[in-house]
């Protein structure tokens, strides 16, 4: 394994860093307070190739590797985790599912629009009563000739209101039976497909999270992704890659909080010297740096395995689990370094603290990652 950063990765990271500083940072708290989903930001990222990072150039994408993908999400999440989350969900879940399992016609139809962010993508697996218990989904798709009729609700969906196209996993067999789910592409504007409640969240507030509601929504069989009954198997493969993006998101938040804490500890003086010189603070910063480095290496290993086409299930689960927990711990410690100032919205660590927690929940909780890891070992 060689994790030396290539010139292309450095260039991509620099472009993402500059975009985040210039286009995102001035509006972070404004969007957070209003819960605005800044669609124009994603359109602009699409023009830079950052909404179709892994999509081959033949479909209008950037054709880059997971190393560049990791760098993009990290640099954006250092500034605003919620924008990083939406970039990750669009790339890994909706676009990634179609890239992995769509036929050529479907790829030609959807990928160019998704890769440029002409269309924003959503991905629907979770329901109110079925998170990891996907075999018991209540959202169903029933075949009717050459069409399918979808009924039910998907919850906690990133871009559930604004997404122009959604990949939706529906139950097509009996509950709790094997191979009972199938994936479909549903376009916004299809009769019977609507957005529901938008969630009022602790953090990641500029990343839209909402219900998707299906009421006798009729779609053609041509919108089916892969074979009938393969939906959950497909989802697990999609999540293998998605967990790398959440690990990268976690790292970005952690690094953003850490860099702010180091800067503050060098500038803040007590008893005539910077607080960074006190052991209570310096040891805390040392722990933060070490844990970030370890999480970074795990994530790089997952990127390496994925790029080489090898099994990534165990390592991506480890990277997602460890990086997300590190993100929470580092953000918490960063607030402590800032003291009372860290508890205010005038400094960035307060938002990092709120945003970090989602990383231990979304795309499989830390507990579910342990289940995946335990099975693999």
ABEGO torsion letter per residue (X at the ends): XBABBBAAAAAAAAAAAAAAAAAAAAAAAAAAAAGBBBAAAAAAAAAAGAAAAABBAAAGBAGBBAAAAAAAAAAAAAABAAAAAAAAAAAAAAAAAAAAABBAAAAAAAAAAAAAGABBBBBBABBAABBABAAABABBBBBBEABBBBBEBBBGBBGAAABABBBBBBBABBBGBBGABBBBBBBBGBBGBBBBBBBBBABGAABBBBBBBBBGBBBBAAABBEBBGAAAAAAAAAAAAAAAAAAAAAAAAAAAAAAAAAAAAAABBBGGBBAAABAAAAAAAAAAAAAAAAAAAAAAAAAAAAAAGBBAAAAAAAAAAAAAAAAAAAAAAAAAAAEAAAABAABAAAAAAAAAAAAAABGEBAAAAAAAAAAAX
